[in-house]
Amino acid sequence: MRRLVPYPLLALALFAMWTLLTGFSPGHILLGALVALIVSRSMLSLKPEPPRVRVGWAMVRLAGIVLVDIVRSNIAVGKIILFNPPHRHSDFIELPTELRSPYALAVLALIITATPGSLWVQHDANRHVILIHILDLVDEAEWVRQIRQRYERLLMEIFE
């Protein structure tokens, strides 16, 4: 069975997502199963390295911090959209990062993009710099400091 479906959790997640997005007709279920099998088998060619994850309080703290930040950012972006302050300035910032684990970088990308008002745009692997767009940029140094202290430190504790 492992040879047919080398990544069973990936195949199951793809099948579930396909079925939820397209519906429960027999054709869509069959097509979803086929897509899940093909994509799961194609992951063999990528040969992803297994993640080294340290389960502990760092994960809980990171989840709490991200949840609070998402709520705060939703409120801030809502105010910007509703009241359109004239002093608002959006821009890009470059964030130098010490993260090397692709899994830690992926989680950081998810956190930054899931937080309203910020968007991960690009990662320069040679320079180890991330380009981020900020909807309401006041102080670039403060953004860099907050991301490094709030997320990067905990991600390094979890993944590296």
Beta strands, then each sheet from edge to edge (+ up, - down):
strand 1: 91-96
strand 2: 118-124
strand 3: 129-134
sheet 1: 1+ 3- 2+
end
